[in-house]
């Protein structure tokens, strides 16, 4: 119950949430998962519709009648993203979108995030996969043990080996 209230409130505020762990409705079809997520009309010239979601994720269109719980992890992640988008959010909040996905699917998720960003969608990405995050982000905020440890640009992070090894758990060796 609590989870449903949070999602509805975020939708009212114009925030589309793609939660960690996807949280799709497994007993509903792909189409039903998308239809029930429509929360607000968009003032955009190009609002998110079922057709547009299926254009972004053709595999979901092919599986529109399939029960969502039978989808692969990557397909479920596509559905979770599509479900958030069909609410026509002003801001898309993605919480660990690469969690538990195979590397090829992570690359596909990254391409989708880039495509949405290039299309003008505002995105807040919470991600432990620093490669993915740095690949798609413009600005970076690093939290460590509940405190803000850094705020800056992607280039500032990439050029700072001490920051990377201290906060991102990635160690570089110099040849």
Secondary structure, DSSP 8 states (H G I E B T S, - for coil): -HHHHHHHHHHHTTEEEE-TT----TTSBHHHHHHTT------STT---HHHHHHH-HHHHHTTTSBGGGS-HHHHHHHHHHHHHTT--SEEEEESTTTT--HHHHHHHHHHHHHHHHTT-EEEEE-S-HHHHHHH-SEEEEEETTEEEEEEEHHHHHT-HHHIIIII-------
